[in-house]
Amino acid sequence: MLRFVAVRVVGALVTLLIAVSLAFFLSRLAGDPVRNMLGDLAPADQVAEVRAELGFDRPLITQWFDYIGDLARGDLGESLRYGESNLSVVADRIGASIQLAVAALLIAVVVGVPVGLIAARHEGTWIDRALMSGSLLGQSLPTFWLAMLASLIFAVKLGWFPAGGSGRLSHLVLPACTLATLPLARVARMSRSAAVDVLQEPYILAAWARGVPNRRVLAAHVMRNISLPVLTIIGLQAGGLLSGAVTVEVVFGWPGMGSLAVQAVQFRDFPLVQSIVVVGAAVFVGINLLVDALCGVADPRVRVASG
């Protein structure tokens, strides 16, 4: 088990280093933040002075080594727009993003897994076709379009929920349900695919022949055997929710990291953009590392295969 975890940790660190490096170099292609801060009419000597003060005049590879060293010490740098530590700026917003992502993931799992099991139990019937058609539709519709449609119908037309903002549970309903649409569809389809194979196993047929109730068969036998693929897809969706909530946060005015990222890109505050990418990548890698560990605990064959 120790070797299994060590291999996963090393892989996670390498993945995180690649993600951080890509964020560092690609952010330099977004334009000159100093010119954006001072304006197009700023004299060249003033631009050069500010660039030297911020360290942007040094060779790019030197900046990269310094940045990696700062990250190793937990220093994410300072925001060009807010004039304070990027860590504190991100910390002020990440709580709202986590709240939204957790709510969306709970909806996706609580609804998606039973939908997949019901579809598998009625394989080939109109129930199966209807549920899987709905999940296909959920995977196909753009999230930003769903967000605007939900806001128009449930906030503007019906007035059931606020159209934006945060602070109360009612503010969370529309963005969480919208964000949950895609992972719910994927969880349902994966659950259905895995359950169809398990339901054909002899021990399942024997349980039914003994008169074991369907609910007990699904809960005690099917759920246990589909746990690995379902855990994997849940982990992937959980990591993607935190970074994929940009459009939902912008449409509903949710004060999370997604809306902060849009503001940082517009201002060309690439130290803040890098910090957001680093935090998002760390969360994504951490969640997948946790899922790998859970899969190893749930099924010893995973640890043996890894070894």
C-alpha positions in Angstrom: 0.0 0.0 0.0 2.9 2.4 0.8 4.5 1.8 -2.6 1.1 2.4 -4.2 0.6 5.7 -2.5 4.2 6.8 -3.2 3.9 6.2 -6.9 0.6 8.2 -7.0 2.2 11.1 -5.1 5.2 11.3 -7.4 2.9 11.3 -10.4 0.7 14.0 -8.8 3.7 16.2 -8.2 5.0 15.8 -11.8 1.5 16.7 -13.1 1.3 19.7 -10.9 4.7 20.9 -12.0 3.7 20.6 -15.7 0.5 22.5 -15.0 2.2 25.3 -13.1 4.9 25.7 -15.8 2.3 25.9 -18.6 0.4 28.5 -16.6 3.6 30.5 -16.2 4.7 30.5 -19.8 1.3 30.9 -21.4 0.3 33.8 -19.2 3.3 35.7 -20.7 1.5 35.5 -24.1 -1.5 37.5 -22.8 0.1 40.9 -23.2 2.1 43.4 -21.2 0.5 43.9 -17.8 2.7 46.9 -17.0 1.5 48.7 -20.1 -2.1 47.7 -19.2 -1.6 49.1 -15.7 0.0 52.4 -16.8 -2.0 52.9 -20.0 -0.9 53.3 -23.6 0.2 56.9 -23.1 2.7 56.1 -20.4 6.3 57.0 -21.4 8.7 54.2 -22.2 11.1 55.0 -19.3 8.2 54.8 -16.8 7.1 51.4 -18.2 10.7 50.2 -18.0 11.1 51.4 -14.4 7.9 49.6 -13.3 8.9 46.4 -15.3 12.2 46.4 -13.5 10.6 47.0 -10.1 8.3 44.0 -10.7 11.1 41.8 -12.0 9.7 41.4 -15.5 12.9 42.6 -17.1 14.8 39.5 -16.1 15.3 36.5 -18.5 12.1 34.3 -18.7 13.9 31.2 -17.5 15.2 33.1 -14.4 11.7 34.3 -13.6 10.5 30.7 -13.9 13.1 29.3 -11.5 12.3 32.1 -9.0 8.6 31.4 -9.4 9.0 27.7 -8.7 11.2 28.5 -5.7 8.6 30.9 -4.3 5.9 28.2 -4.8 7.9 25.7 -2.9 7.9 28.2 0.0 4.2 28.8 -0.3 4.6 32.3 -1.8 2.2 32.9 -4.7 3.3 36.4 -5.3 1.4 39.7 -5.3 -1.6 40.7 -7.4 -0.9 43.6 -9.8 -4.5 44.7 -9.5 -5.3 44.4 -5.8 -1.8 45.1 -4.5 -1.9 42.3 -2.0 -0.9 38.7 -1.7 -2.4 36.4 -4.3 -2.9 33.8 -1.6 -5.1 36.1 0.4 -7.1 37.2 -2.8 -7.7 33.5 -3.8 -8.5 32.5 -0.2 -11.2 35.2 -0.1 -12.9 33.6 -3.2 -12.2 29.9 -3.0 -14.7 29.3 -0.2 -17.6 30.3 -2.5 -16.3 28.1 -5.3 -15.9 25.1 -3.0 -19.4 25.7 -1.7 -20.8 25.8 -5.3 -18.8 22.8 -6.4 -19.7 20.6 -3.4 -23.4 21.4 -3.9 -23.2 20.6 -7.6 -21.3 17.3 -6.9 -23.9 16.2 -4.3 -26.7 16.8 -6.8 -24.8 14.9 -9.5 -24.1 11.9 -7.3 -27.4 11.7 -5.4 -29.4 11.9 -8.7 -27.0 10.4 -11.2 -26.2 7.1 -9.5 -29.8 6.1 -8.9 -30.7 7.2 -12.5 -28.0 5.0 -13.9 -29.1 2.0 -11.7 -32.7 2.4 -12.8 -31.7 2.6 -16.4 -29.6 -0.5 -16.1 -32.3 -2.4 -14.3 -34.7 -1.6 -17.2 -32.2 -2.1 -19.9 -33.7 -1.8 -23.4 -37.0 -0.5 -22.2 -38.5 3.0 -22.8 -37.4 3.9 -19.3 -33.8 3.2 -20.2 -34.0 5.1 -23.5 -35.7 8.1 -21.8 -33.2 8.4 -19.0 -30.2 7.9 -21.3 -31.6 10.4 -23.8 -31.9 12.9 -21.0 -28.4 12.3 -19.9 -27.1 12.7 -23.5 -29.0 16.0 -23.6 -27.4 17.1 -20.4 -23.9 16.4 -21.8 -24.6 18.2 -25.0 -26.1 21.5 -23.9 -23.6 24.3 -23.3 -23.4 25.3 -19.6 -23.5 29.0 -20.3 -26.7 28.6 -22.3 -28.3 26.5 -19.5 -27.3 29.1 -17.0 -28.9 32.0 -18.9 -32.0 29.8 -19.6 -32.4 28.9 -15.9 -32.0 32.5 -14.9 -34.6 33.6 -17.5 -37.2 31.0 -16.5 -36.8 30.5 -12.8 -35.6 34.0 -11.8 -37.1 36.4 -14.3 -40.3 34.7 -15.4 -41.3 32.7 -12.3 -39.4 34.6 -9.7 -38.7 31.4 -7.6 -35.0 32.1 -7.1 -32.7 35.1 -7.2 -31.0 35.8 -10.5 -27.6 36.3 -8.9 -25.6 37.1 -5.8 -24.8 35.0 -2.8 -25.4 34.8 0.9 -28.6 32.7 1.2 -29.4 29.1 0.3 -31.8 30.4 -2.4 -28.9 32.0 -4.2 -27.1 28.6 -4.5 -30.0 26.7 -6.1 -29.8 27.9 -9.7 -26.0 27.9 -10.1 -25.6 24.6 -8.3 -28.3 22.8 -10.4 -26.9 24.3 -13.6 -23.3 23.3 -12.8 -24.5 19.8 -11.8 -26.1 19.1 -15.2 -22.9 17.9 -17.0 -21.4 15.8 -14.2 -24.9 14.3 -13.4 -25.2 13.1 -17.0 -21.7 11.6 -16.9 -22.2 9.9 -13.6 -25.6 8.5 -14.7 -24.1 7.1 -17.9 -21.1 5.5 -16.2 -23.3 4.0 -13.5 -25.6 2.6 -16.0 -22.8 1.1 -18.1 -21.1 -0.5 -15.1 -24.3 -1.8 -13.6 -25.5 -3.4 -16.9 -22.4 -5.7 -16.8 -22.8 -6.5 -13.1 -26.5 -7.4 -13.5 -25.6 -10.2 -15.9 -23.3 -11.9 -13.3 -24.5 -15.4 -12.1 -24.6 -14.4 -8.4 -27.0 -11.5 -9.2 -29.3 -13.9 -11.1 -29.0 -16.3 -8.2 -30.0 -13.6 -5.8 -33.1 -12.8 -7.8 -33.9 -16.5 -8.0 -33.8 -16.7 -4.2 -36.3 -13.9 -4.1 -34.0 -11.2 -2.8 -35.7 -7.8 -3.3 -34.4 -5.6 -6.1 -33.5 -2.8 -3.7 -31.3 -5.1 -1.6 -29.6 -6.5 -4.7 -28.8 -3.1 -6.1 -27.6 -1.7 -2.8 -25.6 -4.7 -1.4 -24.2 -6.3 -4.6 -24.4 -3.9 -7.6 -23.3 -0.7 -5.9 -20.3 -2.5 -4.3 -19.1 -3.8 -7.7 -19.6 -0.6 -9.6 -17.8 1.5 -7.0 -14.5 1.7 -8.8 -15.7 3.2 -12.1 -18.2 5.4 -10.3 -15.6 6.7 -7.9 -13.3 7.4 -10.8 -15.8 9.4 -12.7 -16.9 11.3 -9.6 -13.3 12.2 -8.9 -12.8 13.5 -12.4 -16.0 15.5 -12.2 -15.1 16.9 -8.8 -11.8 18.2 -10.0 -13.4 19.7 -13.1 -16.2 21.4 -11.2 -13.9 23.8 -9.4 -12.2 24.9 -12.7 -15.3 24.6 -14.9 -17.6 26.9 -13.0 -16.3 30.1 -14.7 -19.4 30.6 -16.9 -21.8 29.7 -14.2 -20.2 32.1 -11.7 -20.2 34.9 -14.3 -23.8 34.5 -15.3 -25.1 34.2 -11.8 -22.7 36.8 -10.3 -21.3 34.1 -7.9 -18.2 35.5 -6.1 -15.9 32.6 -6.6 -12.6 31.9 -8.3 -14.2 31.7 -11.8 -15.4 35.3 -11.8 -12.0 36.3 -10.2 -10.2 34.6 -13.0 -12.2 36.5 -15.7 -11.4 39.8 -13.9 -7.7 38.8 -13.7 -7.5 38.0 -17.4 -9.2 41.2 -18.4 -6.7 43.2 -16.3 -3.8 41.0 -17.5 -2.9 40.3 -13.9 -1.0 37.2 -14.8 0.5 36.6 -11.3 -3.1 36.3 -10.1 -4.0 34.2 -13.1 -1.1 31.9 -12.4 -2.1 31.6 -8.7 -5.7 30.6 -9.7 -4.4 28.0 -12.1 -2.0 26.7 -9.4 -4.7 26.4 -6.8 -7.1 24.8 -9.3 -4.5 22.3 -10.5 -3.6 21.5 -6.9 -7.2 20.8 -6.0 -7.7 18.7 -9.2 -4.5 16.6 -8.6 -5.3 16.2 -4.9 -8.8 15.0 -5.6 -7.6 12.5 -8.2 -4.9 11.3 -5.7 -7.6 10.8 -3.1 -9.7 8.9 -5.6 -6.8 6.6 -6.5 -6.2 5.9 -2.8 -9.9 5.1 -2.3 -9.9 2.8 -5.3 -6.9 1.0 -3.8 -8.7 0.6 -0.5 -11.9 -0.5 -2.2 -10.2 -3.1 -4.4 -6.8 -4.6 -3.5 -6.4 -5.7 -7.2 -5.7 -2.0 -8.0 -2.8 -1.9 -5.6 -1.4 -5.2 -7.0 -1.7 -3.9 -10.6 0.0 -0.7 -9.7 2.8 -2.6 -8.0 
